[in-house]
């Protein structure tokens, strides 16, 4: 356990190490928001990066960066974009710089909740019905909420507030398409990201509507309002890794996460560390593969290379400026670190489940040795040609 005045019970099990230098993060310093206001980040390349999502920039040439690759990627974002742009004229880019507005009123009569564990089971069943791949529940923790959000009309700080009475956070995981992830870096691979943003937008809105129909408040959320990784860790969905991602036993790092803040009485899940951090201690495949050396090689540290890093949390931290600079160069997102991660496997197959047990055991070095040669980039043309999945 840490001795910081900012630490909370359960932090150690979740792999969260908060120091006395902790300070809540201002969303204005997020690298994507800085790309609009910070001259040290915004360049002609970053402008072209955002324009490419509207097919306004000339697509790069080459396998994975042709017009049909960008077309599929941009189409995959469509539902998320429609939801996000609904109140843009009010300075609310919902799901990214503001929480998602309620489309369903709170029912005047509340369903009685006599068993919080049973209600949590029900919520997970409904989440699965709406096709969330993972669901965990934890308590509201203001430490991870942005100190301020952003008014996208002038990029000024704006209040970051939730309705009174919120007590729980429902964290949802959405699996990315493995065949597309294998083609990173490419615009085609970016379709794996966009599809899940569109998917999660629907899931969080539907599940929040269900809760509101039960008579309790619920606010659907994607990248807005709060950092989702600490919530996913505390909800027991996985463990933090060197590549800045949450490694889950079901899908490895191949997930997007969303969340719902709610007043519905719920039982909370607990984190149960299995050994991912010990594996990452001896593995640097993601850092080795990063073209711009944005990922750390050493032990977890506090702080980071620039203001896009949160203060006072001891963890592996990327250089967001280097990372986003490479994205801008590609005119698409990069997930090489996800692709090469030894945990990026199909755990529905018995031999990958056997490897997972080995990786999380004292025999982790053997597991790392067995992973040699895996994680190579798949040619995007093979995806279009309906090539089979890699083993």
N, C-alpha and C positions, 0 to 999 in steps of 0.2 A: 504494500500500500504506500501511496505517496503521502507526504506530510504537509502538502500545500494547503493554505487556507481556502483555495479554490477547488480542492478535490472533493469528491462525493463518494459515498458507499457504492460499491459496484464498479468504480472506475478501473481498479486493478484487474478484475476479471475480464473487463472489456478491452484491456490493453490500452487504456487511456491514462496518460501521465501528465497531469496539469501542474505547472509550477507557480511560484508566487508572482511571476511576471505576466501571468495570464491577463488578457484583455479581449473583450468581445470584438468580433470582426465587423468592420464596416463594409457593406456590400459594394460601395463605390470603389473599393480597392480590389474587387474581383477582376481577374485579368481580362475577362470579356467586356466588362463595363469600362475598364481603363482604356480599352481599345477605342472607345468613343471620345474620351476626354483627355487622356494623358499623352502628350506629344512624344514621350519616350517610348510609347507602345504603338501609337497610331501611325501608320505609314501607308503609302500607296498600296502595298501588299495587303494590309489588313482591310482596307476599303474594298479591294478586289475580292478578298476572302468572303466578306459579307455579301457582296454583289453576286457572287457565284451561286448563292442560294436562291437567287431570283433569275438565274440564267442570264444575268446582265454582263458578266465577265466572260471573256473568251476562255472556254475550257482548255486546260493543258492537253497536250497531245500525248499519246502513248497508252499502253494497255492499262485499263483501270481509270483513265482520266479522259475518256472520250465523251461525246455528247450524251450517249445513252446512259453512261455511268453517272454523270451529273444529273441527268433526268430522273433516274431511279432514286438517287439520294434525295433530291429535292421533293419528289413525289412522296417519299416516305415521311417527310416532315409535315405534310400538308395539314393533317388534323391538329397537330400541335400548333402550327402557325395560325390556323383559323382561331383557335381558342386564345392564343397569346395576343392576337391583334384586336380582340373585341373592344378593349377599352384603352387602346394606345393613345387616343386623343386626350385622355385624362391623365396621361403620364403613368399608366399602369400596364406594364408588359407582363401580364399574368403568367405565372408558372416559372418566371425567370427573375423579374424585379419586383413582383408583387404577388401575394397569395391569390388563388383563383376565387372569383366571386361565386357566391351561392346562387344556384339556379333553382333551388327548392326551398320553400320556407320550412322553418322548424314546426313540426306538428304540435298543435296545442295540448295534446295529451301524451304523456310519456309512458312508454312501455315500462312496466316495473322490472327492475333488475335486482333479483334476490341472490344471485350467484354470479359473481364477477368472472369466475373461471369459465362458467358455461357461456356467458356472453362473449368472452374472448374466443371461445371455440366457434360460436356462431359467426362472429365477424370474420374469422379465418376461412370459414366455409363459404361465406358470401364473397370474400376476396378471391377465392379459388374459382367460384362460379363466374366472376367477371374476368377470369384468366390472369390474375396475378400469379406469378410463379412461386413467390415466397411471401410470407407475412409474419411479422413479429411485432410485439407491442411493448412499449416502455413508458416511463413516466416523463412528463414535461420537464425540460431542463433548460432554463433561460440562458445558460452559458453559451449554448450553441446557436442562439438566435442572433441575427444581425443587429448590431447596435443601431443601425439605421438602414433603411432601404433606399432605393434610387427613384426619383421622379424622372422618367425617361424623356420628358419634354425638354428639360434643361440640364439633366444629369446632376441635379442638386440632391442633397440628403433629404429624406422624407421619413416621417415616423414609421416604425415597424411594429405594428400593434396587432394583437389578436383579441377576440372577444373574451370577456371575463368568464371564468369557470372552466377553462381548458385544463385537463389533468393528465391526459394520456396522448401518446403519439403512436399511431399505427404506421409501421414502416413496411413498404411493399417492394419486392424485387421483381424485375422484369428481364427475362433471359434474352440476350442478344443472339442473333443467328450465327452459329459457329462457322458455317461455310463462308459467310461474308467476312467475319472477323479474320479468318485466315488470309484474306486478300489485302489486309492493311500493310502499308499505307496506300490507299486508293480512294477515289471518290465513290467507287462501288462499295468499299467497306463502310463508308459513311452512311450507307443506307441501313446498316445494322443499328447504328445509333439513332437515326431519325425514326425508324419504324417503332422503336421502343419508346421514344418521346411521345409519339402520337398515341401509342398503345397506353402508356401510363397516364396520359391526359384523360383518356376515356375512363380508365379504371378508377383513378382517384376521385373523379367527379361522380361516378356512379356509386361508389362505396360511400362517399360523403353524403350523397342524396339518400341512400338507404338509412344511414344513421339519423339524418335530419327527419326522415319520415317516422322514425321511432320516437321523436320528441326531444332529441338531444342535438346540441350544436356540433358542427363538424366543418372544418376548413380544409379543403384539398390543397395540396402543395407539391410542387416539383423542386426546382432549384431555388425557389424563393424562400424568404422568411427565416430559414435556419439551415445550418450545415447538416446534411443528411447522413454523412458517414458516421459521426459519433452516435447518432440515434440508431443506425443500423447495427453498430457494435454493441450498444447497450441492450438492444432488442434481441441479441443472441443470434443474429443471422449469419455472422461470420467474423473474421479477424482481419485486422489491418496489415497491409503488406508493403514491401519496399516500393512497389510500383504505384503507390498511393491509392490502391483499390482495396475493396473488401473481398477477401477470399471466402467463398462459401463452399460447404461440403457437397452441395448439389450441382453447382455450375462453375466453381472456381471464381475467377474475376469477371466472368462474362455476363454482367448484369448492369442495368440502370436501376436506381432507387427513387422512390417517391414516398410521400408521407401524408398523413391526415392528422390534424390536431382536433381533439374532441373532448367533450364533457361527459361522454358515455362512460359509466362505471365499468372498468375493465381490470382484469388481472394482468400483471406484467410479467414478461419473460425475463430470463436472466442469461447473462453471457457465460459460456462455458468454454474457456480456451482449450484448444486441442493441439497447438504446437506450430501454427503457421509462422509466428515470429521467429521461432528457433530455426525453421527452415530458411526463412529470408536472411537470417544472420549469416548463413553459409552460401547463399545463392545471390548472384548479381547479374543474372541473365537479362533482366529488364534494363539495368543500368548499362550493361555492355552493349545492348542492341540500340539504345537511344542515339539517334544520329547527331543530336546537338548536346549530348551529355547533360541533360536536364535532370536526371535522376541521381540520387546519392549513392555512393559506394560504401560509406562507413556506417557507423552505428547511428541510431536515432539521436537527434539533437533538437534543441529548442530554436525557434526563429527560422529565418530563411534568407534567401538572397535578396529579396525585395519586399515591398509592402503588400504583395499578394499572398504572403504567408501569414498565418495566424500567429499571434504572440503567446508565449507561455505554455505551449504544448510540446512535450518532448516526443518527437516522432520522425519518421522519414519524410522529408519535405522536398518536393521538386522545385526547380527554378521555373516558375510559371512564364516568365518572359521568354526564356529560351524555347520552352515547349510551344507556346502560342506563336512565336515567330516562325517555327517550322510549319505549324498549321497554315499560317498565312502564305508561306512559300508554296505549299501544296494546293492552296485554295480548297482544302478539306481537312477534316479532323484526322488525327493520327492515333492509332492504338497499337503500335508495335509492341509496347510493353505488355499489353493484354495478350497479344498473339503469342509472344514467346514465353509467357509465364508457364512454368511447369504444371501449374494447377489448371491451365486451360485445356481441359479434357472432357470427354463425354463419360460422365460418371454413371450413366446407365449401363455401361459395359463392365463386366466383372473384372477384367484385367486392370482397368483404370481405378476401380474401387480398391483393388489390392494394392496398386501403387500408392493410393492416397493413404492407406493404413501405414505403409512403409514410410512415406514422407512425414507423417505426423508422429513417428516413433523415434527412438534413439538411432535407428538405422537410416536416418534422413540422408546421410551422405551417399548411401547406396542408391536411394531413390533419385538423388540429383545425378549420379553417374548414369543411371538407367534412362534419364531424360535427355542425354546428349543427342544431338542431331534433330530433335523435335523442334517444332515452332517455326519452320521455314515458311516463307511467304508463298502462298498459292497464287498462280497467275490468274488475274481476274477473268481473262478470256475463258478459262476452264469453267468458271461459274456460269457464264453465259452459255457454254456448250454442254451444260448439265453433267459435268464431271462428278465423280463420286466423292464422298467425304474422305478426308484424311483419317488414318487410324489414330 
